[in-house]
Amino acid sequence: MEYHADRDSYIYRNGRELTVTNERRSKTASGYVSVKTYYRSPDCTGCPYKTECIKGNNCKTPMEKRSKVLMVSKTMSQKRAEDLERITSE
């Protein structure tokens, strides 16, 4: 999946765009505040990768009516990229 920072969206391998739908904040018992951004594809009808990408077999919604939802913690992604840079640098 490819991220486009200028549009704050992801492009899935079939060329469809996942756009931001909402953000949720949650606070742990230790006080850490986690912010997760939710991205959703507006329509997954006819996508050849639908059964591979959409999980949750216990969901009551039929597969035909489901669409791709992606949860991303931007803070975690940023920290992971920084760590990877430190590990791979000389």
PDB file with one MODEL, atoms N, CA, C and O in Angstrom:
MODEL        1
ATOM      1  N   MET A   1       0.838  -1.163   0.000  1.00  0.00           N
ATOM      2  CA  MET A   1       0.000   0.000   0.000  1.00  0.00           C
ATOM      3  C   MET A   1       0.890   1.236   0.000  1.00  0.00           C
ATOM      4  O   MET A   1       1.910   1.283   0.687  1.00  0.00           O
ATOM      5  N   GLU A   2       0.496   2.211  -0.762  1.00  0.00           N
ATOM      6  CA  GLU A   2       1.295   3.415  -0.941  1.00  0.00           C
ATOM      7  C   GLU A   2       0.603   4.594  -0.257  1.00  0.00           C
ATOM      8  O   GLU A   2      -0.589   4.819  -0.467  1.00  0.00           O
ATOM      9  N   TYR A   3       1.352   5.353   0.568  1.00  0.00           N
ATOM     10  CA  TYR A   3       0.788   6.495   1.288  1.00  0.00           C
ATOM     11  C   TYR A   3       1.084   7.783   0.541  1.00  0.00           C
ATOM     12  O   TYR A   3       2.203   7.990   0.071  1.00  0.00           O
ATOM     13  N   HIS A   4       0.080   8.653   0.429  1.00  0.00           N
ATOM     14  CA  HIS A   4       0.236   9.974  -0.184  1.00  0.00           C
ATOM     15  C   HIS A   4      -0.018  11.024   0.895  1.00  0.00           C
ATOM     16  O   HIS A   4      -1.163  11.272   1.274  1.00  0.00           O
ATOM     17  N   ALA A   5       1.060  11.636   1.384  1.00  0.00           N
ATOM     18  CA  ALA A   5       0.956  12.601   2.480  1.00  0.00           C
ATOM     19  C   ALA A   5       0.193  13.852   2.066  1.00  0.00           C
ATOM     20  O   ALA A   5      -0.526  14.428   2.883  1.00  0.00           O
ATOM     21  N   ASP A   6       0.335  14.284   0.817  1.00  0.00           N
ATOM     22  CA  ASP A   6      -0.342  15.506   0.381  1.00  0.00           C
ATOM     23  C   ASP A   6      -1.866  15.375   0.429  1.00  0.00           C
ATOM     24  O   ASP A   6      -2.556  16.363   0.679  1.00  0.00           O
ATOM     25  N   ARG A   7      -2.398  14.184   0.197  1.00  0.00           N
ATOM     26  CA  ARG A   7      -3.844  13.949   0.251  1.00  0.00           C
ATOM     27  C   ARG A   7      -4.263  13.208   1.513  1.00  0.00           C
ATOM     28  O   ARG A   7      -5.456  13.019   1.753  1.00  0.00           O
ATOM     29  N   ASP A   8      -3.293  12.785   2.324  1.00  0.00           N
ATOM     30  CA  ASP A   8      -3.540  11.967   3.518  1.00  0.00           C
ATOM     31  C   ASP A   8      -4.423  10.772   3.159  1.00  0.00           C
ATOM     32  O   ASP A   8      -5.496  10.571   3.729  1.00  0.00           O
ATOM     33  N   SER A   9      -3.936   9.986   2.197  1.00  0.00           N
ATOM     34  CA  SER A   9      -4.683   8.816   1.753  1.00  0.00           C
ATOM     35  C   SER A   9      -3.716   7.711   1.356  1.00  0.00           C
ATOM     36  O   SER A   9      -2.526   7.944   1.143  1.00  0.00           O
ATOM     37  N   TYR A  10      -4.255   6.513   1.264  1.00  0.00           N
ATOM     38  CA  TYR A  10      -3.486   5.351   0.823  1.00  0.00           C
ATOM     39  C   TYR A  10      -4.052   4.881  -0.512  1.00  0.00           C
ATOM     40  O   TYR A  10      -5.257   4.964  -0.751  1.00  0.00           O
ATOM     41  N   ILE A  11      -3.173   4.389  -1.375  1.00  0.00           N
ATOM     42  CA  ILE A  11      -3.593   3.787  -2.634  1.00  0.00           C
ATOM     43  C   ILE A  11      -3.345   2.289  -2.513  1.00  0.00           C
ATOM     44  O   ILE A  11      -2.215   1.851  -2.294  1.00  0.00           O
ATOM     45  N   TYR A  12      -4.411   1.509  -2.657  1.00  0.00           N
ATOM     46  CA  TYR A  12      -4.306   0.064  -2.559  1.00  0.00           C
ATOM     47  C   TYR A  12      -3.813  -0.484  -3.885  1.00  0.00           C
ATOM     48  O   TYR A  12      -3.794   0.241  -4.880  1.00  0.00           O
ATOM     49  N   ARG A  13      -3.419  -1.734  -3.923  1.00  0.00           N
ATOM     50  CA  ARG A  13      -2.781  -2.298  -5.110  1.00  0.00           C
ATOM     51  C   ARG A  13      -3.681  -2.369  -6.335  1.00  0.00           C
ATOM     52  O   ARG A  13      -3.182  -2.562  -7.444  1.00  0.00           O
ATOM     53  N   ASN A  14      -4.975  -2.220  -6.171  1.00  0.00           N
ATOM     54  CA  ASN A  14      -5.863  -2.199  -7.333  1.00  0.00           C
ATOM     55  C   ASN A  14      -6.096  -0.776  -7.833  1.00  0.00           C
ATOM     56  O   ASN A  14      -6.881  -0.563  -8.758  1.00  0.00           O
ATOM     57  N   GLY A  15      -5.418   0.198  -7.226  1.00  0.00           N
ATOM     58  CA  GLY A  15      -5.528   1.593  -7.647  1.00  0.00           C
ATOM     59  C   GLY A  15      -6.610   2.381  -6.938  1.00  0.00           C
ATOM     60  O   GLY A  15      -6.788   3.566  -7.221  1.00  0.00           O
ATOM     61  N   ARG A  16      -7.326   1.765  -6.039  1.00  0.00           N
ATOM     62  CA  ARG A  16      -8.384   2.479  -5.318  1.00  0.00           C
ATOM     63  C   ARG A  16      -7.805   3.237  -4.134  1.00  0.00           C
ATOM     64  O   ARG A  16      -6.804   2.831  -3.544  1.00  0.00           O
ATOM     65  N   GLU A  17      -8.453   4.342  -3.800  1.00  0.00           N
ATOM     66  CA  GLU A  17      -7.952   5.220  -2.751  1.00  0.00           C
ATOM     67  C   GLU A  17      -8.708   4.990  -1.447  1.00  0.00           C
ATOM     68  O   GLU A  17      -9.936   4.907  -1.427  1.00  0.00           O
ATOM     69  N   LEU A  18      -7.942   4.889  -0.355  1.00  0.00           N
ATOM     70  CA  LEU A  18      -8.521   4.816   0.986  1.00  0.00           C
ATOM     71  C   LEU A  18      -8.380   6.209   1.587  1.00  0.00           C
ATOM     72  O   LEU A  18      -7.263   6.700   1.748  1.00  0.00           O
ATOM     73  N   THR A  19      -9.495   6.849   1.921  1.00  0.00           N
ATOM     74  CA  THR A  19      -9.465   8.206   2.455  1.00  0.00           C
ATOM     75  C   THR A  19      -9.832   8.207   3.939  1.00  0.00           C
ATOM     76  O   THR A  19     -10.425   7.253   4.443  1.00  0.00           O
ATOM     77  N   VAL A  20      -9.473   9.285   4.624  1.00  0.00           N
ATOM     78  CA  VAL A  20      -9.725   9.410   6.065  1.00  0.00           C
ATOM     79  C   VAL A  20     -11.219   9.532   6.322  1.00  0.00           C
ATOM     80  O   VAL A  20     -11.914  10.319   5.679  1.00  0.00           O
ATOM     81  N   THR A  21     -11.700   8.740   7.271  1.00  0.00           N
ATOM     82  CA  THR A  21     -13.100   8.845   7.669  1.00  0.00           C
ATOM     83  C   THR A  21     -13.236   9.452   9.061  1.00  0.00           C
ATOM     84  O   THR A  21     -14.140  10.252   9.302  1.00  0.00           O
ATOM     85  N   ASN A  22     -12.352   9.083   9.971  1.00  0.00           N
ATOM     86  CA  ASN A  22     -12.386   9.667  11.314  1.00  0.00           C
ATOM     87  C   ASN A  22     -11.101   9.359  12.074  1.00  0.00           C
ATOM     88  O   ASN A  22     -10.257   8.589  11.615  1.00  0.00           O
ATOM     89  N   GLU A  23     -10.973   9.979  13.248  1.00  0.00           N
ATOM     90  CA  GLU A  23      -9.855   9.715  14.156  1.00  0.00           C
ATOM     91  C   GLU A  23     -10.428   9.382  15.521  1.00  0.00           C
ATOM     92  O   GLU A  23     -11.430   9.956  15.947  1.00  0.00           O
ATOM     93  N   ARG A  24      -9.783   8.453  16.197  1.00  0.00           N
ATOM     94  CA  ARG A  24     -10.222   8.088  17.550  1.00  0.00           C
ATOM     95  C   ARG A  24      -9.052   8.199  18.506  1.00  0.00           C
ATOM     96  O   ARG A  24      -7.929   7.805  18.193  1.00  0.00           O
ATOM     97  N   ARG A  25      -9.332   8.735  19.658  1.00  0.00           N
ATOM     98  CA  ARG A  25      -8.324   8.847  20.713  1.00  0.00           C
ATOM     99  C   ARG A  25      -8.707   7.899  21.837  1.00  0.00           C
ATOM    100  O   ARG A  25      -9.873   7.794  22.216  1.00  0.00           O
ATOM    101  N   SER A  26      -7.703   7.214  22.358  1.00  0.00           N
ATOM    102  CA  SER A  26      -7.944   6.351  23.513  1.00  0.00           C
ATOM    103  C   SER A  26      -6.801   6.553  24.496  1.00  0.00           C
ATOM    104  O   SER A  26      -5.667   6.835  24.110  1.00  0.00           O
ATOM    105  N   LYS A  27      -7.121   6.403  25.760  1.00  0.00           N
ATOM    106  CA  LYS A  27      -6.144   6.631  26.816  1.00  0.00           C
ATOM    107  C   LYS A  27      -5.960   5.344  27.605  1.00  0.00           C
ATOM    108  O   LYS A  27      -6.933   4.731  28.044  1.00  0.00           O
ATOM    109  N   THR A  28      -4.708   4.938  27.781  1.00  0.00           N
ATOM    110  CA  THR A  28      -4.422   3.719  28.531  1.00  0.00           C
ATOM    111  C   THR A  28      -4.446   4.012  30.026  1.00  0.00           C
ATOM    112  O   THR A  28      -4.534   5.169  30.438  1.00  0.00           O
ATOM    113  N   ALA A  29      -4.367   2.972  30.822  1.00  0.00           N
ATOM    114  CA  ALA A  29      -4.351   3.125  32.277  1.00  0.00           C
ATOM    115  C   ALA A  29      -3.131   3.912  32.741  1.00  0.00           C
ATOM    116  O   ALA A  29      -3.178   4.594  33.765  1.00  0.00           O
ATOM    117  N   SER A  30      -2.041   3.817  31.987  1.00  0.00           N
ATOM    118  CA  SER A  30      -0.821   4.543  32.363  1.00  0.00           C
ATOM    119  C   SER A  30      -0.851   6.002  31.921  1.00  0.00           C
ATOM    120  O   SER A  30       0.036   6.776  32.280  1.00  0.00           O
ATOM    121  N   GLY A  31      -1.871   6.385  31.140  1.00  0.00           N
ATOM    122  CA  GLY A  31      -2.005   7.774  30.728  1.00  0.00           C
ATOM    123  C   GLY A  31      -1.574   8.059  29.300  1.00  0.00           C
ATOM    124  O   GLY A  31      -1.682   9.198  28.846  1.00  0.00           O
ATOM    125  N   TYR A  32      -1.088   7.058  28.582  1.00  0.00           N
ATOM    126  CA  TYR A  32      -0.661   7.259  27.192  1.00  0.00           C
ATOM    127  C   TYR A  32      -1.888   7.451  26.306  1.00  0.00           C
ATOM    128  O   TYR A  32      -2.824   6.652  26.342  1.00  0.00           O
ATOM    129  N   VAL A  33      -1.872   8.517  25.514  1.00  0.00           N
ATOM    130  CA  VAL A  33      -2.977   8.799  24.606  1.00  0.00           C
ATOM    131  C   VAL A  33      -2.599   8.314  23.209  1.00  0.00           C
ATOM    132  O   VAL A  33      -1.603   8.751  22.633  1.00  0.00           O
ATOM    133  N   SER A  34      -3.398   7.421  22.688  1.00  0.00           N
ATOM    134  CA  SER A  34      -3.176   6.864  21.355  1.00  0.00           C
ATOM    135  C   SER A  34      -4.191   7.476  20.395  1.00  0.00           C
ATOM    136  O   SER A  34      -5.385   7.523  20.692  1.00  0.00           O
ATOM    137  N   VAL A  35      -3.712   7.943  19.248  1.00  0.00           N
ATOM    138  CA  VAL A  35      -4.593   8.497  18.221  1.00  0.00           C
ATOM    139  C   VAL A  35      -4.513   7.590  17.003  1.00  0.00           C
ATOM    140  O   VAL A  35      -3.438   7.386  16.440  1.00  0.00           O
ATOM    141  N   LYS A  36      -5.655   7.047  16.601  1.00  0.00           N
ATOM    142  CA  LYS A  36      -5.710   6.184  15.425  1.00  0.00           C
ATOM    143  C   LYS A  36      -6.557   6.855  14.353  1.00  0.00           C
ATOM    144  O   LYS A  36      -7.654   7.346  14.620  1.00  0.00           O
ATOM    145  N   THR A  37      -6.028   6.864  13.145  1.00  0.00           N
ATOM    146  CA  THR A  37      -6.732   7.420  12.000  1.00  0.00           C
ATOM    147  C   THR A  37      -7.336   6.268  11.207  1.00  0.00           C
ATOM    148  O   THR A  37      -6.657   5.282  10.921  1.00  0.00           O
ATOM    149  N   TYR A  38      -8.600   6.392  10.856  1.00  0.00           N
ATOM    150  CA  TYR A  38      -9.307   5.354  10.114  1.00  0.00           C
ATOM    151  C   TYR A  38      -9.447   5.778   8.654  1.00  0.00           C
ATOM    152  O   TYR A  38      -9.911   6.876   8.346  1.00  0.00           O
ATOM    153  N   TYR A  39      -9.035   4.878   7.769  1.00  0.00           N
ATOM    154  CA  TYR A  39      -9.141   5.092   6.331  1.00  0.00           C
ATOM    155  C   TYR A  39     -10.113   4.057   5.787  1.00  0.00           C
ATOM    156  O   TYR A  39     -10.131   2.911   6.234  1.00  0.00           O
ATOM    157  N   ARG A  40     -10.923   4.472   4.816  1.00  0.00           N
ATOM    158  CA  ARG A  40     -11.916   3.557   4.247  1.00  0.00           C
ATOM    159  C   ARG A  40     -11.986   3.750   2.733  1.00  0.00           C
ATOM    160  O   ARG A  40     -11.850   4.857   2.214  1.00  0.00           O
ATOM    161  N   SER A  41     -12.200   2.646   2.062  1.00  0.00           N
ATOM    162  CA  SER A  41     -12.446   2.691   0.623  1.00  0.00           C
ATOM    163  C   SER A  41     -13.939   2.907   0.426  1.00  0.00           C
ATOM    164  O   SER A  41     -14.745   2.202   1.032  1.00  0.00           O
ATOM    165  N   PRO A  42     -14.324   3.870  -0.411  1.00  0.00           N
ATOM    166  CA  PRO A  42     -15.758   4.123  -0.581  1.00  0.00           C
ATOM    167  C   PRO A  42     -16.512   2.966  -1.231  1.00  0.00           C
ATOM    168  O   PRO A  42     -17.696   2.769  -0.959  1.00  0.00           O
ATOM    169  N   ASP A  43     -15.837   2.202  -2.087  1.00  0.00           N
ATOM    170  CA  ASP A  43     -16.524   1.113  -2.767  1.00  0.00           C
ATOM    171  C   ASP A  43     -15.526   0.027  -3.154  1.00  0.00           C
ATOM    172  O   ASP A  43     -14.551   0.297  -3.855  1.00  0.00           O
ATOM    173  N   CYS A  44     -15.766  -1.188  -2.701  1.00  0.00           N
ATOM    174  CA  CYS A  44     -14.893  -2.324  -3.029  1.00  0.00           C
ATOM    175  C   CYS A  44     -15.581  -3.299  -3.975  1.00  0.00           C
ATOM    176  O   CYS A  44     -15.101  -4.415  -4.170  1.00  0.00           O
ATOM    177  N   THR A  45     -16.692  -2.890  -4.559  1.00  0.00           N
ATOM    178  CA  THR A  45     -17.437  -3.755  -5.462  1.00  0.00           C
ATOM    179  C   THR A  45     -16.583  -4.118  -6.674  1.00  0.00           C
ATOM    180  O   THR A  45     -16.017  -3.245  -7.331  1.00  0.00           O
ATOM    181  N   GLY A  46     -16.500  -5.387  -6.956  1.00  0.00           N
ATOM    182  CA  GLY A  46     -15.767  -5.853  -8.127  1.00  0.00           C
ATOM    183  C   GLY A  46     -14.262  -5.916  -7.968  1.00  0.00           C
ATOM    184  O   GLY A  46     -13.557  -6.192  -8.938  1.00  0.00           O
ATOM    185  N   CYS A  47     -13.754  -5.671  -6.785  1.00  0.00           N
ATOM    186  CA  CYS A  47     -12.304  -5.707  -6.567  1.00  0.00           C
ATOM    187  C   CYS A  47     -11.832  -7.163  -6.534  1.00  0.00           C
ATOM    188  O   CYS A  47     -12.393  -7.972  -5.795  1.00  0.00           O
ATOM    189  N   PRO A  48     -10.811  -7.508  -7.321  1.00  0.00           N
ATOM    190  CA  PRO A  48     -10.336  -8.893  -7.329  1.00  0.00           C
ATOM    191  C   PRO A  48      -9.599  -9.303  -6.050  1.00  0.00           C
ATOM    192  O   PRO A  48      -9.411 -10.494  -5.800  1.00  0.00           O
ATOM    193  N   TYR A  49      -9.179  -8.322  -5.236  1.00  0.00           N
ATOM    194  CA  TYR A  49      -8.426  -8.604  -4.011  1.00  0.00           C
ATOM    195  C   TYR A  49      -9.296  -8.561  -2.756  1.00  0.00           C
ATOM    196  O   TYR A  49      -8.779  -8.685  -1.645  1.00  0.00           O
ATOM    197  N   LYS A  50     -10.584  -8.390  -2.913  1.00  0.00           N
ATOM    198  CA  LYS A  50     -11.477  -8.172  -1.775  1.00  0.00           C
ATOM    199  C   LYS A  50     -11.396  -9.270  -0.722  1.00  0.00           C
ATOM    200  O   LYS A  50     -11.303  -8.967   0.468  1.00  0.00           O
ATOM    201  N   THR A  51     -11.428 -10.521  -1.121  1.00  0.00           N
ATOM    202  CA  THR A  51     -11.408 -11.609  -0.141  1.00  0.00           C
ATOM    203  C   THR A  51     -10.053 -11.732   0.546  1.00  0.00           C
ATOM    204  O   THR A  51      -9.981 -12.230   1.669  1.00  0.00           O
ATOM    205  N   GLU A  52      -8.979 -11.289  -0.106  1.00  0.00           N
ATOM    206  CA  GLU A  52      -7.651 -11.313   0.512  1.00  0.00           C
ATOM    207  C   GLU A  52      -7.486 -10.177   1.511  1.00  0.00           C
ATOM    208  O   GLU A  52      -6.848 -10.351   2.549  1.00  0.00           O
ATOM    209  N   CYS A  53      -8.046  -9.038   1.209  1.00  0.00           N
ATOM    210  CA  CYS A  53      -7.761  -7.856   2.012  1.00  0.00           C
ATOM    211  C   CYS A  53      -8.751  -7.616   3.144  1.00  0.00           C
ATOM    212  O   CYS A  53      -8.375  -7.048   4.170  1.00  0.00           O
ATOM    213  N   ILE A  54      -9.992  -8.028   2.989  1.00  0.00           N
ATOM    214  CA  ILE A  54     -10.986  -7.805   4.042  1.00  0.00           C
ATOM    215  C   ILE A  54     -11.052  -9.046   4.918  1.00  0.00           C
ATOM    216  O   ILE A  54     -11.372 -10.141   4.454  1.00  0.00           O
ATOM    217  N   LYS A  55     -10.745  -8.852   6.188  1.00  0.00           N
ATOM    218  CA  LYS A  55     -10.735  -9.960   7.148  1.00  0.00           C
ATOM    219  C   LYS A  55     -11.950  -9.852   8.064  1.00  0.00           C
ATOM    220  O   LYS A  55     -12.741  -8.916   7.948  1.00  0.00           O
ATOM    221  N   GLY A  56     -12.089 -10.787   8.950  1.00  0.00           N
ATOM    222  CA  GLY A  56     -13.176 -10.767   9.922  1.00  0.00           C
ATOM    223  C   GLY A  56     -14.303 -11.682   9.507  1.00  0.00           C
ATOM    224  O   GLY A  56     -15.394 -11.218   9.177  1.00  0.00           O
ATOM    225  N   ASN A  57     -14.054 -12.968   9.519  1.00  0.00           N
ATOM    226  CA  ASN A  57     -15.063 -13.926   9.096  1.00  0.00           C
ATOM    227  C   ASN A  57     -16.234 -14.023  10.060  1.00  0.00           C
ATOM    228  O   ASN A  57     -17.272 -14.585   9.709  1.00  0.00           O
ATOM    229  N   ASN A  58     -16.091 -13.487  11.267  1.00  0.00           N
ATOM    230  CA  ASN A  58     -17.177 -13.540  12.240  1.00  0.00           C
ATOM    231  C   ASN A  58     -18.117 -12.347  12.111  1.00  0.00           C
ATOM    232  O   ASN A  58     -19.049 -12.203  12.903  1.00  0.00           O
ATOM    233  N   CYS A  59     -17.885 -11.505  11.135  1.00  0.00           N
ATOM    234  CA  CYS A  59     -18.708 -10.321  10.909  1.00  0.00           C
ATOM    235  C   CYS A  59     -20.061 -10.736  10.334  1.00  0.00           C
ATOM    236  O   CYS A  59     -20.136 -11.635   9.496  1.00  0.00           O
ATOM    237  N   LYS A  60     -21.123 -10.081  10.786  1.00  0.00           N
ATOM    238  CA  LYS A  60     -22.460 -10.418  10.303  1.00  0.00           C
ATOM    239  C   LYS A  60     -22.781  -9.748   8.968  1.00  0.00           C
ATOM    240  O   LYS A  60     -23.726 -10.144   8.285  1.00  0.00           O
ATOM    241  N   THR A  61     -22.001  -8.741   8.599  1.00  0.00           N
ATOM    242  CA  THR A  61     -22.219  -8.062   7.325  1.00  0.00           C
ATOM    243  C   THR A  61     -21.739  -8.951   6.189  1.00  0.00           C
ATOM    244  O   THR A  61     -20.610  -9.440   6.240  1.00  0.00           O
ATOM    245  N   PRO A  62     -22.550  -9.176   5.170  1.00  0.00           N
ATOM    246  CA  PRO A  62     -22.117 -10.027   4.060  1.00  0.00           C
ATOM    247  C   PRO A  62     -20.907  -9.429   3.339  1.00  0.00           C
ATOM    248  O   PRO A  62     -20.751  -8.208   3.291  1.00  0.00           O
ATOM    249  N   MET A  63     -20.065 -10.274   2.788  1.00  0.00           N
ATOM    250  CA  MET A  63     -18.838  -9.835   2.116  1.00  0.00           C
ATOM    251  C   MET A  63     -19.139  -8.830   1.001  1.00  0.00           C
ATOM    252  O   MET A  63     -18.343  -7.920   0.771  1.00  0.00           O
ATOM    253  N   GLU A  64     -20.253  -8.974   0.316  1.00  0.00           N
ATOM    254  CA  GLU A  64     -20.591  -8.075  -0.790  1.00  0.00           C
ATOM    255  C   GLU A  64     -20.766  -6.635  -0.323  1.00  0.00           C
ATOM    256  O   GLU A  64     -20.530  -5.704  -1.093  1.00  0.00           O
ATOM    257  N   LYS A  65     -21.179  -6.440   0.933  1.00  0.00           N
ATOM    258  CA  LYS A  65     -21.454  -5.094   1.438  1.00  0.00           C
ATOM    259  C   LYS A  65     -20.287  -4.486   2.210  1.00  0.00           C
ATOM    260  O   LYS A  65     -20.365  -3.330   2.627  1.00  0.00           O
ATOM    261  N   ARG A  66     -19.214  -5.237   2.409  1.00  0.00           N
ATOM    262  CA  ARG A  66     -18.073  -4.735   3.177  1.00  0.00           C
ATOM    263  C   ARG A  66     -17.135  -3.909   2.308  1.00  0.00           C
ATOM    264  O   ARG A  66     -17.062  -4.084   1.092  1.00  0.00           O
ATOM    265  N   SER A  67     -16.417  -2.999   2.973  1.00  0.00           N
ATOM    266  CA  SER A  67     -15.369  -2.247   2.286  1.00  0.00           C
ATOM    267  C   SER A  67     -14.137  -2.223   3.181  1.00  0.00           C
ATOM    268  O   SER A  67     -14.234  -2.440   4.389  1.00  0.00           O
ATOM    269  N   LYS A  68     -12.992  -1.961   2.589  1.00  0.00           N
ATOM    270  CA  LYS A  68     -11.709  -1.989   3.287  1.00  0.00           C
ATOM    271  C   LYS A  68     -11.628  -0.852   4.300  1.00  0.00           C
ATOM    272  O   LYS A  68     -11.892   0.304   3.969  1.00  0.00           O
ATOM    273  N   VAL A  69     -11.261  -1.188   5.539  1.00  0.00           N
ATOM    274  CA  VAL A  69     -11.017  -0.209   6.593  1.00  0.00           C
ATOM    275  C   VAL A  69      -9.608  -0.438   7.104  1.00  0.00           C
ATOM    276  O   VAL A  69      -9.209  -1.571   7.375  1.00  0.00           O
ATOM    277  N   LEU A  70      -8.862   0.643   7.231  1.00  0.00           N
ATOM    278  CA  LEU A  70      -7.477   0.572   7.677  1.00  0.00           C
ATOM    279  C   LEU A  70      -7.303   1.503   8.868  1.00  0.00           C
ATOM    280  O   LEU A  70      -7.670   2.676   8.793  1.00  0.00           O
ATOM    281  N   MET A  71      -6.744   0.994   9.976  1.00  0.00           N
ATOM    282  CA  MET A  71      -6.458   1.814  11.151  1.00  0.00           C
ATOM    283  C   MET A  71      -4.959   2.059  11.205  1.00  0.00           C
ATOM    284  O   MET A  71      -4.167   1.122  11.105  1.00  0.00           O
ATOM    285  N   VAL A  72      -4.567   3.333  11.365  1.00  0.00           N
ATOM    286  CA  VAL A  72      -3.154   3.684  11.379  1.00  0.00           C
ATOM    287  C   VAL A  72      -2.884   4.619  12.544  1.00  0.00           C
ATOM    288  O   VAL A  72      -3.598   5.601  12.749  1.00  0.00           O
ATOM    289  N   SER A  73      -1.845   4.302  13.303  1.00  0.00           N
ATOM    290  CA  SER A  73      -1.345   5.211  14.328  1.00  0.00           C
ATOM    291  C   SER A  73      -0.173   5.956  13.706  1.00  0.00           C
ATOM    292  O   SER A  73       0.915   5.401  13.557  1.00  0.00           O
ATOM    293  N   LYS A  74      -0.400   7.227  13.341  1.00  0.00           N
ATOM    294  CA  LYS A  74       0.640   7.996  12.648  1.00  0.00           C
ATOM    295  C   LYS A  74       1.869   8.190  13.523  1.00  0.00           C
ATOM    296  O   LYS A  74       2.991   8.213  13.019  1.00  0.00           O
ATOM    297  N   THR A  75       1.667   8.332  14.829  1.00  0.00           N
ATOM    298  CA  THR A  75       2.799   8.481  15.743  1.00  0.00           C
ATOM    299  C   THR A  75       3.650   7.224  15.723  1.00  0.00           C
ATOM    300  O   THR A  75       4.877   7.306  15.662  1.00  0.00           O
ATOM    301  N   MET A  76       3.019   6.076  15.774  1.00  0.00           N
ATOM    302  CA  MET A  76       3.744   4.808  15.755  1.00  0.00           C
ATOM    303  C   MET A  76       4.470   4.617  14.427  1.00  0.00           C
ATOM    304  O   MET A  76       5.611   4.155  14.405  1.00  0.00           O
ATOM    305  N   SER A  77       3.821   4.967  13.328  1.00  0.00           N
ATOM    306  CA  SER A  77       4.451   4.845  12.010  1.00  0.00           C
ATOM    307  C   SER A  77       5.682   5.736  11.911  1.00  0.00           C
ATOM    308  O   SER A  77       6.703   5.336  11.352  1.00  0.00           O
ATOM    309  N   GLN A  78       5.578   6.946  12.456  1.00  0.00           N
ATOM    310  CA  GLN A  78       6.707   7.884  12.429  1.00  0.00           C
ATOM    311  C   GLN A  78       7.863   7.350  13.274  1.00  0.00           C
ATOM    312  O   GLN A  78       9.015   7.387  12.844  1.00  0.00           O
ATOM    313  N   LYS A  79       7.561   6.861  14.461  1.00  0.00           N
ATOM    314  CA  LYS A  79       8.614   6.318  15.328  1.00  0.00           C
ATOM    315  C   LYS A  79       9.257   5.077  14.707  1.00  0.00           C
ATOM    316  O   LYS A  79      10.468   4.889  14.822  1.00  0.00           O
ATOM    317  N   ARG A  80       8.469   4.241  14.059  1.00  0.00           N
ATOM    318  CA  ARG A  80       8.998   3.051  13.401  1.00  0.00           C
ATOM    319  C   ARG A  80       9.956   3.445  12.276  1.00  0.00           C
ATOM    320  O   ARG A  80      11.000   2.816  12.104  1.00  0.00           O
ATOM    321  N   ALA A  81       9.609   4.476  11.515  1.00  0.00           N
ATOM    322  CA  ALA A  81      10.478   4.946  10.431  1.00  0.00           C
ATOM    323  C   ALA A  81      11.785   5.506  10.989  1.00  0.00           C
ATOM    324  O   ALA A  81      12.850   5.274  10.417  1.00  0.00           O
ATOM    325  N   GLU A  82      11.714   6.239  12.098  1.00  0.00           N
ATOM    326  CA  GLU A  82      12.925   6.775  12.732  1.00  0.00           C
ATOM    327  C   GLU A  82      13.821   5.643  13.226  1.00  0.00           C
ATOM    328  O   GLU A  82      15.037   5.684  13.041  1.00  0.00           O
ATOM    329  N   ASP A  83      13.224   4.642  13.850  1.00  0.00           N
ATOM    330  CA  ASP A  83      14.003   3.498  14.341  1.00  0.00           C
ATOM    331  C   ASP A  83      14.671   2.753  13.193  1.00  0.00           C
ATOM    332  O   ASP A  83      15.838   2.372  13.290  1.00  0.00           O
ATOM    333  N   LEU A  84      13.945   2.548  12.125  1.00  0.00           N
ATOM    334  CA  LEU A  84      14.502   1.859  10.966  1.00  0.00           C
ATOM    335  C   LEU A  84      15.666   2.644  10.373  1.00  0.00           C
ATOM    336  O   LEU A  84      16.664   2.061   9.951  1.00  0.00           O
ATOM    337  N   GLU A  85      15.535   3.960  10.343  1.00  0.00           N
ATOM    338  CA  GLU A  85      16.617   4.810   9.834  1.00  0.00           C
ATOM    339  C   GLU A  85      17.869   4.664  10.697  1.00  0.00           C
ATOM    340  O   GLU A  85      18.980   4.568  10.176  1.00  0.00           O
ATOM    341  N   ARG A  86      17.686   4.648  12.008  1.00  0.00           N
ATOM    342  CA  ARG A  86      18.837   4.498  12.911  1.00  0.00           C
ATOM    343  C   ARG A  86      19.489   3.127  12.765  1.00  0.00           C
ATOM    344  O   ARG A  86      20.713   3.010  12.822  1.00  0.00           O
ATOM    345  N   ILE A  87      18.687   2.109  12.580  1.00  0.00           N
ATOM    346  CA  ILE A  87      19.219   0.751  12.462  1.00  0.00           C
ATOM    347  C   ILE A  87      20.001   0.572  11.168  1.00  0.00           C
ATOM    348  O   ILE A  87      21.061  -0.055  11.160  1.00  0.00           O
ATOM    349  N   THR A  88      19.484   1.119  10.083  1.00  0.00           N
ATOM    350  CA  THR A  88      20.109   0.900   8.777  1.00  0.00           C
ATOM    351  C   THR A  88      21.202   1.905   8.442  1.00  0.00           C
ATOM    352  O   THR A  88      21.924   1.706   7.465  1.00  0.00           O
ATOM    353  N   SER A  89      21.350   2.977   9.217  1.00  0.00           N
ATOM    354  CA  SER A  89      22.407   3.959   8.930  1.00  0.00           C
ATOM    355  C   SER A  89      23.748   3.451   9.451  1.00  0.00           C
ATOM    356  O   SER A  89      23.813   2.564  10.303  1.00  0.00           O
ATOM    357  N   GLU A  90      24.801   4.032   8.919  1.00  0.00           N
ATOM    358  CA  GLU A  90      26.138   3.584   9.337  1.00  0.00           C
ATOM    359  C   GLU A  90      26.732   4.487  10.375  1.00  0.00           C
ATOM    360  O   GLU A  90      27.850   4.251  10.832  1.00  0.00           O
TER     361      GLU A  90
ENDMDL
END
